[in-house]
Amino acid sequence: MDGAHRKLSLSDPVGGVTDFSGGAVLQRITGLPGAAKLALAPDSAMRYAALPDADAIAAISTTTHDVTAR
């Protein structure tokens, strides 16, 4: 739950990461197969998704929804 941006993010091992607000889908972030265990940065600027199948972590901007690093 991202209180600063008032949205909920869920990881989906098949579909990637999905952001919701008020019950509506805001954004689907694809290309993150096996996405699991999301973490939100203390300043709410980034969220991180574990990608265990790729042995990586994806950094995702909470404002643009872009994957900024792996």
Secondary structure by P-SEA (a helix, b strand, c coil): ccccccbbbbbbccccbbbbcccccccccccccccccccccccccbbbbbcccccbbbbbbccccccccc
